[in-house]
């Protein structure tokens, strides 16, 4: 009898405390159209889904490079998007924005959260904004981490900044008959050729190398290869931010030339707090404690 009572009270303690050990798990979630998504849950506190960038990358670059500090304050849900990382998906898979948003909503329902926080990074901002716009009653708050919400702006900014770094005129890339997308790819190719790509995202080349080391060349990259076949990703999502009424914390970096240090000024969130960090594209990697401090302060206001 004593053993039974001890076990029962320990169970109540674990449930009440929301122990980190009880929360940590990795599993595959199958969507309604039979795509297996790799999911990692870690931490404690309010649920927060991390929406990675790329497009077509994976969330490990966040939690392996300092972002796991947020697991001390939130239950972090990391999901490899369809056709990305460790998830399923091939060239015949539906990669429409509506389907990717539906994946998130199905995962939320499966996990049993009435509402959760969304934390998009980089290209993930487009997906997060569409999700919030479509499911406003399922979102407690948002934490935008150096996100692009307008790919046309990102391309123009990228060409300008890359040309500056290369000390070359933009006209070298923006030639007659060459699309902005092609020019954008060309400047990145030239940056890689000259070993200068890191300057678009970091001031410290070592940190760029750390990020590159986390990327696995065996990853599924079908989403990244097929996303450009869906024009809806190229809409100006800054216009939709005006209708997003949940609290928003927006991070940007003074030296984030991949997104553009001024891009956040076009956002129209009614309830936004902006944090301009003395970093490049990955504030959680460059200044993890400062990053966590801003998030803790934001979470305290939610309470």
C-alpha positions, 0 to 999 in steps of 0.5 A: 500500500505504501509503495502504491501511495508513493508512486501515486504522489510521485505521478501527481508531482511530475504532472504538476511540475511538468518535469523536463524529463517527462517532456523530452521526446522525439517521434514521427507524426503522420499528417492527414495526407500520410507524410511523416514529420519528425518532431522533437519536444523539449523543455518546460513551460508554455508550448512554443513551436519553432518554424525553421527557415531555409526554405527546406532546412531543419530546426537542429541549427537552432537548438544545437547552436544556443537556441536551446536556452529557451527550453528553460522557459518554454516547451519547445516543439521542433518539427522538420517541415515536410520534405525537409530534414528528417521528415518524409516527402518527395518531388510528388508531395504537396508543398503548398502554403496551405498544406504546410500550415495544415501540418502545423494545425494537425500537430497542434491538435495531436499534441492537445494544445488549445493555443501555442506560441509560434517562433519562426526564424528566417523564411519560417516567418512566411509560414508562421504569418499565414498560420496565425492569419488562418488560425488566430484563435490557436495562437497565444503569441508570436516570437519572430526571429530575424524573419523575412515576410517579403521575398521580393524585398529579401532578394533586392536587399540581398543583391544590394548587400552582396554587391557591396560586400563583393565591391561590385556594381549591382548591374553586374548581376541585374542584367537585362533578361535576368530575373531578380531570382536569378540575380539573387542566386548569382550573387550568392554563388559569387559570395561562396566562390570568394568565401565571403558568404558568411558576411551576409549572416555573421560578423564572425566567420567561425560562427558561420562555420559552426552553423554550416557544420550542423547542416547534414548533406544527407537531409531531405531537401525536396521542399527547398527544391520545390517551394518555388513552384508555389507562387503564394510564398512570394506574396507580401506577408507584411500586409497580413501582419496588420490583422495579427492582434496577438502579442508579438516579439520581433528580433532583428539584427543590425548586421543581418544582411541576409534579411535586411537590418531595416526589413522589420520596419515594414511589419505592421503588428498592432501589439509588437515589441521590437528588439534590435540586437547587435548580431547578424542572422542568428541572435540565439547563437551570437548572444544566447543569454540576451536572447533568452532575457528578452523572451523571458521578459516577453513571457512574463507580460503574457502572464 
